[in-house]
Amino acid sequence: MTDKLLETQVNIFLSNFKCCADQGEIDYSEVNSKTTKFLRTIGWTNKAMNSFILENIESKHYFRGPSEHHHQKNRTVVEFGMMLDDIQLYVKLELIIENEDFVAGYMSFHTREQKIEHFPLDRTGEVE
């Protein structure tokens, strides 16, 4: 896939995700236990996580996807790496098609367990 095609796909995903989240169309049902524990450790709620992601995520943070959900149909998953102060984060988001509408879904938001080797849309090399 060319960089421009990939960048377009990621930007469309993020645009739809943000639009859903801004409208309150959010599904937290797949937030994993690592995320819940991490949020508790930093004193954040799901709402604070949502606000942080909506305010900060960009296509340059992308590193993998889109891929199909491993258990559910009608879901597209994309993975990102972001920074929260000096903490390297792993962020896994999904768009869910529900009754012909999109819903923003959160899956993972926690400290990275593995190094992300490459951010294909980070042209300036600023994403860690």
Stockholm file with secondary structure:
# STOCKHOLM 1.0

chainA/1-128         MTDKLLETQVNIFLSNFKCCADQGEIDYSEVNSKTTKFLRTIGWTNKAMNSFILENIESKHYFRGPSEHHHQKNRTVVEFGMMLDDIQLYVKLELIIENEDFVAGYMSFHTREQKIEHFPLDRTGEVE
#=GR chainA/1-128 SS CCHHHHHHHHHHHHHHHHHHHHTTCEECTTCCHHHHHHHHHHTCCHHHHHHHHHHHCCGGGEEEEEEECSSCSSEEEEEEEEEETTEEEEEEEEEEEETTEEEEEEEEEEECSSCCCCCTTCTTSCCC
#=GC SS_cons         CCHHHHHHHHHHHHHHHHHHHHTTCEECTTCCHHHHHHHHHHTCCHHHHHHHHHHHCCGGGEEEEEEECSSCSSEEEEEEEEEETTEEEEEEEEEEEETTEEEEEEEEEEECSSCCCCCTTCTTSCCC
//
